[in-house]
Amino acid sequence: MSFKDRITKGITERPVKCVIYGVEGIGKTTFASQFPKPLFLDLDRGSALLDVDRVNTIHTWTDLIETVKSFIQSAGDDYHTLVIDTADAAASLCERYVIKTQAGGKSSIEAIPYGKGYKMLAEQFANLMVWLEYAIDQGFNVVLVAHARLKTITKPDDMGAYDHWELKLPGNGGNQLSPLIKEWADLLLFADYKTRLVGDANGKKKAIGGERIMYTSHTPFADAKNRFGLDEVLPFEYKQIAKVVPEKKIIMKEEAPETANPKSEKPKKQAKTSSKEKEPTADELAAKLVSMAKEVDIPPEDIMKAIGKMGDFKSDTPINEYGEEYLKSLINQWESFKAYIQQEIQGYPF
């Protein structure tokens, strides 16, 4: 196919990628249930009182990936929308998977050196986003429901601080999932209650109202966006966005994605790994780390002292016993680890 044959023109109709987040109890799951022919992956067990089709037996990250793949392959025309309820529950499954398989014996994401844990989390969660994009290509609307949390924002050049609602996802300063999800969405809707302050006869003010509204464009107190020219503030009702959501499947392309999924989650089309592409062993990785260290006059015992001081392994633990994933993290973060050794062990001034 030539370059010109691949060019398309005009507006293209496609399924919708929607993220709905907001305050507790405002009706996010009910809102999502009104999308065309939805199937809920009910990770939070929040759809029990709704008359919807659901899968509520997803307990691990692998379960979630496999369920999404199975949905794409076998849903046919029974469903037109896939709903994940909630994104924060999915992120928690992903976090447990990373800790179990990639954390080198650590008990939490925070314990992985140099903030690398949150990078691992984002990389792994991106696999889910790839499969959700493939669901879009196969004609399904995709909806992510999420909780919200309030964060205080302080800007150095301003006098004072303000509150800002954000997606409730693992991590704080190290959170890389929120940008990933927000960039993916066509519709990022923040749902809240509209209140008004009125004064009484004594001059005291009280809040009244409670109308449910949704923001479709960015505000100082919440992230929101849409690619459809919707009004910035709308009643929190599905009919307000129904015109931009296709009722029927619109298949964009057939090819399945090739992603770096967990070992049990590789797409069927992925080629077999040749002997030359086998993962390096712990001995090979340890030898590489030692070689890198020798180039800057760091002996192996200083590596072991640094690891002991960090509390990850005892200082007399042989380097090749750190494990493949942990050694990979040291090699990938070598510049930071090298600086740590030179400052904390060798006493170089910085």
Disulfide bonds with the S-S distance in Angstrom:
none
